[in-house]
């Protein structure tokens, strides 16, 4: 079985601890991905914006980015940066993992004169506007506010470039604003269904419908507190979340967004090398054709049609 994962925070961890992408003690590394036959992984550059901090977030982002690019170069026989569908196909043919890049925390570029041009030049193909704090672009899921004017301007600009919008972490009001401005498929890279488990980080039934109608996808998040309000992330709950989304909006929306290396809980799927545990259990509810779409096919379609 092959996999495409829409979200992991491994780039942040290896930068913070100056460790290796090839092999480490985290959820994701090249050796583990190869063992699970990963086709692609979106590596998020996660920046924790602390309230009232005066830290230069873009400099931190750029340093993390540079470190990650060097790690990829060190392991170029196994992994390569992918910006486009053609890059992805080339990696597939060469039996390399395609490393797509995303930004998790829009504040990191909110102060730049040309933020979108900067992201395009860095090869970022997916971004969230916020993490868990309000910023100059908009509000997170815990705050009932929408987009700022700067956030609205950024959304308008994203319509014109090959960067997809990730609504994970975003407020309901900001999501509503996006539906009025954004013309491309909406991605919830690492979010579950609120109708399955009621948490503000999860997507409402209405939101699932909006994402489906846009041609977007929702990546099931493995974090236990978005699945069952315990410290135990169970495969049964992951599959039940997928089944809920399937029953609401169909098979074309389902994807994987593990949030590996960004979550701390007891995991049935302990790391990316164990993804076949999930796949084997999915056969109880889904046909092999739908399992393929969940594990890689729907994400591959989004890449093909938009990058």
C-alpha positions as CSV (number, residue, x, y, z in Angstrom):
1,X,0.0,0.0,0.0
2,X,1.1,3.5,-0.8
3,X,0.5,6.7,1.3
4,X,0.3,10.4,0.9
5,X,0.1,12.3,4.3
6,X,-1.1,15.9,4.2
7,X,0.6,17.0,7.4
8,X,3.4,16.2,9.8
9,X,5.5,18.5,12.0
10,X,8.8,16.7,11.6
11,X,10.6,19.6,10.0
12,X,10.0,21.6,13.1
13,X,11.4,18.9,15.4
14,X,14.5,18.1,13.5
15,X,15.3,21.8,13.3
16,X,14.7,22.4,17.0
17,X,16.9,19.4,18.0
18,X,19.3,19.5,15.1
19,X,18.5,15.9,14.2
20,X,18.3,13.9,11.0
21,X,15.6,13.4,8.5
22,X,17.0,10.1,7.4
23,X,16.7,8.4,10.8
24,X,15.4,9.7,14.1
25,X,13.2,8.7,17.1
26,X,10.2,10.7,16.0
27,X,7.1,9.6,14.2
28,X,8.5,10.3,10.7
29,X,11.8,9.8,9.0
30,X,12.9,8.7,5.6
31,X,13.6,5.1,6.6
32,X,10.2,4.7,8.1
33,X,8.4,6.3,5.1
34,X,10.3,4.0,2.8
35,X,9.2,1.0,4.8
36,X,5.6,2.1,4.4
37,X,6.0,2.9,0.7
38,X,5.1,6.6,1.0
39,X,4.6,8.4,-2.2
40,X,4.5,11.9,-0.7
41,X,4.6,13.8,2.6
42,X,3.6,17.4,3.2
43,X,6.2,18.7,5.7
44,X,4.8,21.6,7.7
45,X,7.0,24.4,8.9
46,X,5.3,24.9,12.2
47,X,5.9,28.2,14.0
48,X,4.5,28.6,17.4
49,X,3.5,32.3,17.7
50,X,3.5,33.1,21.4
51,X,1.2,36.0,22.4
52,X,3.0,39.3,22.9
53,X,6.3,37.8,21.6
54,X,8.5,40.1,19.6
55,X,10.4,37.2,18.0
56,X,11.1,37.5,14.3
57,X,8.9,34.7,13.1
58,X,10.0,34.9,9.4
59,X,13.7,34.5,10.3
60,X,12.8,31.4,12.4
61,X,10.8,30.1,9.5
62,X,13.6,30.7,7.0
63,X,16.2,29.1,9.2
64,X,14.0,26.0,9.7
65,X,13.4,25.9,5.9
66,X,17.1,26.1,5.2
67,X,17.9,23.3,7.6
68,X,15.2,21.1,6.1
69,X,16.3,21.7,2.5
70,X,19.8,20.7,3.5
71,X,18.5,17.5,5.1
72,X,16.7,16.7,1.8
73,X,19.8,17.4,-0.2
74,X,21.8,15.0,2.1
75,X,19.3,12.3,1.2
76,X,18.6,13.1,-2.4
77,X,18.7,9.4,-3.5
78,X,15.6,8.8,-1.4
79,X,13.7,12.1,-1.2
80,X,13.2,15.2,-3.3
81,X,11.3,18.5,-2.9
82,X,8.2,18.6,-5.0
83,X,6.4,21.8,-6.1
84,X,4.3,20.5,-9.0
85,X,2.5,17.4,-10.2
86,X,5.3,16.8,-12.7
87,X,7.8,16.9,-9.8
88,X,5.6,14.3,-8.0
89,X,5.5,12.0,-11.1
90,X,9.3,12.3,-11.4
91,X,9.7,11.2,-7.8
92,X,7.3,8.4,-8.3
93,X,9.2,7.1,-11.3
94,X,12.5,7.4,-9.5
95,X,11.1,5.7,-6.5
96,X,11.8,8.7,-4.3
97,X,9.5,10.2,-1.7
98,X,8.0,13.5,-2.8
99,X,8.5,16.2,-0.1
100,X,5.8,18.9,-0.4
101,X,6.2,21.9,1.8
102,X,3.6,23.8,3.9
103,X,3.5,26.7,6.3
104,X,1.6,26.3,9.6
105,X,1.2,29.9,11.0
106,X,0.5,32.7,8.6
107,X,1.9,35.3,11.0
108,X,5.4,34.2,9.9
109,X,4.8,36.0,6.5
110,X,2.2,38.6,7.6
111,X,4.8,41.4,7.9
112,X,6.5,40.8,4.5
113,X,6.2,43.2,1.7
114,X,5.6,40.4,-0.8
115,X,4.5,37.4,1.2
116,X,2.9,35.4,-1.6
117,X,5.9,35.8,-3.9
118,X,8.2,34.8,-1.0
119,X,6.2,31.6,-0.4
120,X,6.1,30.7,-4.1
121,X,9.9,31.1,-4.4
122,X,10.4,28.9,-1.4
123,X,8.2,26.1,-2.9
124,X,5.4,26.3,-0.4
125,X,2.3,24.6,-1.8
126,X,0.0,24.7,1.2
127,X,-0.6,27.0,4.1
128,X,-2.7,27.7,7.2
129,X,-3.6,31.3,8.1
130,X,-3.3,30.7,11.8
131,X,-2.2,28.2,14.4
132,X,-3.9,28.5,17.8
133,X,-3.5,32.2,18.3
134,X,-5.1,35.2,16.7
135,X,-2.7,37.0,14.3
136,X,-2.6,39.7,11.7
137,X,-4.5,37.5,9.2
138,X,-7.4,36.2,11.2
139,X,-8.6,34.2,14.2
140,X,-8.2,30.5,15.2
141,X,-10.9,28.0,16.0
142,X,-11.2,29.1,19.6
143,X,-12.1,32.8,18.8
144,X,-15.3,34.0,17.1
145,X,-13.7,36.4,14.7
146,X,-13.1,36.3,10.9
147,X,-10.4,37.4,8.6
148,X,-8.6,40.8,8.9
149,X,-8.3,42.9,5.8
150,X,-4.7,41.7,5.5
151,X,-6.0,38.1,5.6
152,X,-8.6,38.8,2.9
153,X,-6.0,40.4,0.7
154,X,-3.8,37.3,1.1
155,X,-6.6,35.0,0.2
156,X,-7.3,36.9,-3.0
157,X,-3.6,36.6,-3.9
158,X,-3.5,32.9,-3.3
159,X,-6.1,32.5,-6.0
160,X,-3.5,33.4,-8.5
161,X,-0.6,31.1,-7.4
162,X,0.0,27.4,-6.9
163,X,-0.5,27.5,-3.1
164,X,-3.5,25.7,-1.6
165,X,-5.3,27.0,1.5
166,X,-5.5,24.8,4.6
167,X,-8.4,25.8,6.9
168,X,-7.1,23.6,9.8
169,X,-7.0,25.7,13.0
170,X,-9.2,28.4,11.6
171,X,-12.3,30.0,13.1
172,X,-15.8,29.4,11.7
173,X,-16.1,33.1,10.9
174,X,-12.8,33.1,9.0
175,X,-13.8,29.9,7.1
176,X,-17.0,31.7,6.1
177,X,-15.0,34.7,4.8
178,X,-12.8,32.3,2.8
179,X,-15.8,30.8,1.0
180,X,-16.6,34.3,-0.3
181,X,-13.1,34.9,-1.6
182,X,-11.3,31.7,-2.4
183,X,-11.8,30.1,-5.8
184,X,-9.8,26.8,-5.5
185,X,-10.2,23.5,-3.6
186,X,-10.2,24.0,0.2
187,X,-8.0,21.7,2.2
188,X,-8.4,20.7,5.8
189,X,-5.0,18.9,6.0
190,X,-5.2,17.6,9.6
191,X,-8.8,17.9,10.8
192,X,-11.6,15.6,11.8
193,X,-15.4,15.8,11.6
194,X,-17.1,17.8,14.4
195,X,-20.3,15.7,13.8
196,X,-18.2,12.6,14.9
197,X,-16.4,14.3,17.8
198,X,-17.5,17.7,19.0
199,X,-14.3,19.8,19.1
200,X,-13.8,23.3,17.7
201,X,-10.7,22.1,15.8
202,X,-12.9,19.7,13.8
203,X,-14.9,20.6,10.7
204,X,-18.7,21.0,10.9
205,X,-21.0,19.1,8.6
206,X,-21.6,22.4,6.7
207,X,-17.8,22.9,6.4
208,X,-17.4,19.3,5.1
209,X,-20.0,20.1,2.4
210,X,-18.2,23.3,1.4
211,X,-14.9,21.5,1.2
212,X,-16.5,18.7,-0.9
213,X,-18.1,21.1,-3.3
214,X,-14.8,22.9,-3.8
215,X,-13.0,19.7,-4.8
216,X,-11.0,19.7,-1.6
217,X,-10.0,17.0,0.9
218,X,-10.0,16.4,4.7
219,X,-7.0,14.6,6.2
220,X,-7.9,12.5,9.2
221,X,-5.9,13.7,12.2
222,X,-4.6,11.0,14.6
223,X,-4.6,13.2,17.7
224,X,-6.7,11.5,20.4
225,X,-8.3,14.6,21.7
226,X,-9.8,15.4,18.3
227,X,-11.2,11.8,18.2
228,X,-12.3,10.7,21.6
229,X,-11.2,13.1,24.4
230,X,-8.7,10.6,25.9
231,X,-5.0,10.1,25.8
232,X,-5.4,7.1,23.5
233,X,-5.6,7.4,19.8
234,X,-7.4,4.3,18.6
235,X,-7.6,3.0,15.0
236,X,-11.3,2.2,15.5
237,X,-11.9,5.9,16.2
238,X,-9.9,7.0,13.2
239,X,-11.9,4.7,10.9
240,X,-15.2,5.8,12.5
241,X,-14.3,9.4,11.8
242,X,-13.6,8.5,8.2
243,X,-16.9,6.7,8.0
244,X,-18.7,9.7,9.3
245,X,-17.1,11.9,6.6
246,X,-17.9,9.3,3.9
247,X,-21.5,9.2,4.9
248,X,-21.8,13.0,4.9
249,X,-19.9,13.9,1.7
250,X,-18.7,10.8,0.0
251,X,-15.5,9.1,-0.9
252,X,-13.7,11.9,-2.8
253,X,-13.0,14.0,0.3
254,X,-11.3,11.4,2.5
255,X,-7.5,11.7,3.0
256,X,-4.8,11.3,5.7
257,X,-3.4,14.1,7.7
258,X,-1.7,12.3,10.6
259,X,-0.3,15.3,12.4
260,X,2.7,13.0,13.3
261,X,5.4,14.8,15.3
262,X,2.9,17.4,16.3
263,X,0.8,15.3,18.7
264,X,1.5,13.8,22.0
265,X,-0.7,10.8,23.0
266,X,-0.7,7.1,23.0
267,X,-1.0,6.0,19.4
268,X,-2.3,2.7,18.0
269,X,-0.3,3.7,14.8
270,X,2.9,4.6,16.6
271,X,4.7,6.1,13.6
272,X,4.6,6.2,9.9
273,X,6.2,2.8,9.5
274,X,3.0,1.3,11.0
275,X,0.5,2.8,8.6
276,X,-0.4,-0.7,7.3
277,X,-2.1,-1.3,10.7
278,X,-4.6,1.4,9.8
279,X,-5.0,0.1,6.2
280,X,-5.7,-3.4,7.3
281,X,-8.4,-2.3,9.7
282,X,-10.0,-0.1,7.1
283,X,-11.0,-3.2,5.2
284,X,-13.8,-3.7,7.8
285,X,-15.7,-0.7,6.4
286,X,-14.3,0.2,3.0
287,X,-13.6,-1.5,-0.3
288,X,-10.0,-1.6,-1.6
289,X,-10.8,1.0,-4.2
290,X,-12.0,3.5,-1.5
291,X,-9.0,2.6,0.7
292,X,-6.7,3.5,-2.1
293,X,-8.5,6.9,-2.5
294,X,-8.1,7.6,1.2
295,X,-4.5,6.5,1.5
296,X,-3.2,8.4,-1.6
297,X,-5.7,8.7,-4.5
298,X,-7.7,11.7,-3.4
299,X,-4.5,13.6,-2.4
300,X,-2.9,12.7,-5.7
301,X,-6.0,14.1,-7.6
302,X,-5.6,17.4,-5.8
303,X,-1.9,17.5,-6.7
304,X,-2.7,16.7,-10.3
305,X,-5.5,19.2,-10.7
306,X,-3.9,22.1,-8.8
307,X,-0.1,21.9,-8.8
